[in-house]
Amino acid sequence: LLALGAYTDPLGLESERAQRDLKTGKALTYTCYQMYARMNTGVAPEYVQFHDGADFEAGPMGHHYLLRPEVVESFFVLYHLTKDPIYREWGWEVFQAIEKYCRTEGGYGSLKDVTVTTRGPDDKMESFFLAETLKYLYLLF
């Protein structure tokens, strides 16, 4: 949403503040994409832990995935503001991972551990998955 603020900044998109916010929003979204891309399943953990001088890893109690929409919403917003196709590519990668690891017979389920590719999804789908996560993925294309 920093990007939305940049595009609606009263001083204009070219202002120093708007450019700072847009750059920060893009960088945060890239980090969120990496949370997906670097996991064995291609699905992000609930949170990651950063270490000084080292990379991030799934948080000690955050290896699960609850089908949350926030990252794909960011892809949607940034794509529609910037028209940069990278956000569609990232969204497609996330969608494919969700299809592969979260799909169940009757819908989609959360994952207990995004680092494990041999375990199936839980038999539980949050209502926001259809209302938000899949909506933003659909609108991204």
N, C-alpha and C positions, 0 to 999 in steps of 0.2 A: 504494500500500500504506500510505501515511500515513493514509488514511481508515480502513482496517481497524484500524490501531493506535489511532485515535481511538475507534472503536466498542468496542474491547476494553480500553481504558485502565483500569487498576485503580482509578483515582480516579473513573471514570465519564465518560460522554460529555459531561456538562456542565462538567467540570473545565476550567480555563484551558488546560492542556496539550493536552487532547483537542480542544478547540475550535480552538486554534492549528494542530494537526496536520491537522484536517479542512479548515480554511480553506486551508492550504498545499497539501494534496492536490488540492482542487478547482481552485485557481489553476494548479497545474502541469498538470493534465489539460486545462484550458482552453487553456493555451499549446500543449500537444501537439496539441489539436484545430486550433488556428490554423495549425500547421505543415502540416496537410492542407489546410485551407480556403483558404489563401492561395497555394497552388501552382496553376499552370495546369491540371494534371491532377486536382487534388483529392486527390493522393497525396503523402504527406510525404517529404521528403528524409531521408537517413540522419542528418543533423544540421544544425542551423542555427547561424549566427553572429550574436550580438547586438552592436550598436554603441551607444556612449554617445550618448544624446540622439536616437537613430534607431531604426528598426524592425529586425527580424531579416531575414536572407536565407539561402538555402541555402548551406551551407558550401562553401568553394572545391573541396574534393575529396569532397563529400558530396551531390551531386545525385541519387544513385541511391536506389532503394527495393528492399529485399530481402524484402518481404512479412512484415515483423516483426509480432509480436502484442502488444507491450507497451501500446500506446495503447488498442487495443480491449479489452484486459484491464482497463485502468483504467476505461473506460466501463462495462464489465460490473459491476465491483466497486462503483463509485459508484452505478450505477442500483439495484442490489440493496440497497445500504445506505440510500440516500436516497429511492428511488422517484421521483426527479426525471426526468421524461420527456425532458429535454434530452439526456441521455446516449444514449437510444435514437435520437433525431434525429441526433445526431452519428455514431453507429454506422451508421445507414442511409446517410448521406452518404458515409462512408468506403467502405462496401460497394459503393455504386453506382459510385464512382470506380474501385475495384479491378475491378469487373465490366467497366467501359468500357475501361480502359487496361491491365489486366494479364491479362485472359482470353486464353487461347490455344485452339487446336483440341483439345488434350488435357489442359488444366488451366489453370494460371496461371503467369505468368512475372514475374520482377523487371524493373524499369525502369532503364535507364542514366541517364536524366535526367528528373526529374519536372517540369521546367519546359517540356518540349517535348511538345506534344500530337500531333505527326505521326509519331512514332517508335513502333513496336510493342514489345511485351515481348520479353525474352530467352526462349530455349527452355530455361529452367532454373527449377525450383520447389523451394524449400527444404522439407524434410520438416516443419518446424515450422509451415508455412503451414496445412496441413490439420489438424495435431494441435492447434494453438493459435489461430492467427488466425481461421480459419473457425469453430472451436469457440466462441470467445467471441462472435463475431458471431451465431452461431446461438442461443446461450444468452441473448443480450441481448434476443431477441424471444420 
